């Protein structure tokens, strides 16, 4: 039986949720808080982006990969904001100074979903200061 007054949640729900969530759930929550902290009205959550539409997303670079595509190099990153991730590809590039794993950035471009992965090709980007 719940002894909390009607209309209020027991206090243990919030701390119990924080205590029992997995590490990846905790990291996702932290990323979402970080992405929303900028208060930029243009920035969208990755999981709410519409395929084919211009998008503005902010997140943390999880991985950086150089992929040869049709004999032309391509720099590919995975950008994660806690709600989801998107692949970002710069065709014809092997490296972009400042784009490294762990870096926070804002990406502006058109979201394509011709594969299983949502992808943004050759976006405009803004590197953000590292948190800490």
N, C-alpha and C positions, 0 to 999 in steps of 0.2 A: 504494500500500500504506500502510495506517495504522500508524504506529509507536506509537500510544498504547496503554497497558496495557489489557487486557480489562476491560470494565465502566466505562471512563471515556470521556468525550467529548473530542475534541481542543479545545484552548482557543480556536482560531480560529473554531469554530462560533458561539459567543456574540458575539464582537466582530464577526464577519463578518455575522451577522444584524442587529446594530445598525447596521452601516455601510451595508448594502444596502437597508434598509427605506425605504419612502416617508415623506414628511412626515406624511401622514394616518395611517399605521401607527404612527409615533412618537408622534403626538398621542393616538391611541387608547390606546396602552400607558401613557402618562402619566396619562390620565384614569382608567384602570382602577386604577392604583396609588393615585391620589388618592381615588377612591371607596372603596377597600378600607382606606385609612389610618385611617379613623375607628373601626374595630373595633366597629361597631354590629351586633349579631347579627341585627337585623330587616332590614337593608338587603340588597336582592337586586340582582344584575346584571340590567340591562334585558333582555338576550337570554335570560334564564332565567325571566322572569315568565310566569305562566299567565293566558291571557285569561279574564276573568270573576272572577278571584280578587282579594282585597285585596292590594295590593303596597306596598312601601316601597322607593323608589329614590333614589339620590343621583347628581347629575351637575352639569354646567355648562350654563347657559342659552346655547344657540347662536343663537337668534333670538327676537325678540318681535314679534308681529303683532296688530293690532286687526282683527277680522273682524266685519262685521255679519251676524248670522244671524236671519232672520225679523224684521227691524226691531229686534232687540235686539242691543246690542253684546256682543262676546266678546273677551277677552284670551287670546291663544294663544301658547304658547312651545314651542320644541323643546328638550328636555332630553336631553343626551348624556352617557353614562358611559364611553364607549370601547368597550363591548361592543355597543352599539346606541343607538337614540334612541327617545324616546316624545314624543308631542304632549300637552301639558297645556293644558286649556281652563278658564277661569273665565267662566261665562256671566253677563251683566249687568255686566261690568266693562270699563272702557276702560284702566285703569292700576292697578297695585298698586305703591306705593312700595317701592323696593329691588329689584324684579325687573327686571333689565336684562341685556343680553347680556354674557356673561363671568362672571356671578354663580354661585356654587356654592350649591346648595340640596338639601334632602331633601323629597320629595313622598310623601304617603300617601293612597291612594285605591284605587278599583276599576278595574282595567284592562279596557277594552272594545276589541274588535277588529271592529267592524261595517264598517269600511273597510279599506283596505290599511295604514293607519297604526294602530299601537297608540295608544290615547288614554286619558287619565285626565281626567274632568270634575270640576270644583269640588273639588279635593283640599285636604286640610290640607297646610300647607307650613311649612318652617323654613329661613330664610335662614342661610347659613354665611358665616364671614369669608372674604374674598377671599384666595386664596393669594398669597404674595409677600412 
